[in-house]
Amino acid sequence: MNKTIYILILSAFFTACTSNTIIKKPTNLIPEDQMVDLLTDILLADGGDNIKNLNLQRNVNYFPLVFKKYQIDTTLFKESNYFYTSRIDDYSKILRKVDERLKALKEKYSAEIKLVDSLAKKKRDSIRNSKKSPSRKQKKGDRIEDSLDENLKK
C-alpha cells in the first residue's frame, strides 16, 4: 500500500515538473539560418556598446540598426526566439553556429590587428633607425629642387 502511494506521489510530481506546453510555430518565423545571422549581429552589437565608434561616442544602442538590417521588429524576434528556445535541440544547434562564427571573426580580426601592429612597429623602427644613422652629405643633384632647377634651365 505504501509503495503505491509513493509511486502515485512521485508520478504526480514528475508530471507536474515537466512542461506540457507546446508552443505553436509563429506565422512568420525567422528561418534558422537568418536567426544565426541575427543572433551573431546582436551579440556583436551588445559587445560593441562600450567601444568608441567613429564619432568617438560610447554606449550607443546598436540593436535598432540590427533589426533594421534584417527588416524585422522586436516582436517578431521575440516570438521567433521564444519558439526556438522551446525547442532546445534546435536552439543549441543555432547557438553552436553563432559561436563558430564569432570565433572565426575573432581569429580574422586578431590576424588583421597583428598585421597592422607589426607594420606600425616596422614604421616606428625605420623612423627611429633613420634618426640614429648619420646623414650623408648631399651632393649637388641629390635634392629634388636641384633637379627641377636644372630641368627649368634647359
VENGI-V387092 format. One record per helix or strand of 3 or more residues. SS is the DSSP state (~ for helix, > for strand). FROM is the first residue (numbers start at 1). TO is the last residue. If there is no record, write none. Layout:
((SS | FROM | TO) (SS | FROM | TO))
//
This chain:
((~ | 2 | 17) (~ | 32 | 50) (~ | 63 | 69) (~ | 74 | 86) (~ | 88 | 132) (~ | 144 | 153))
//
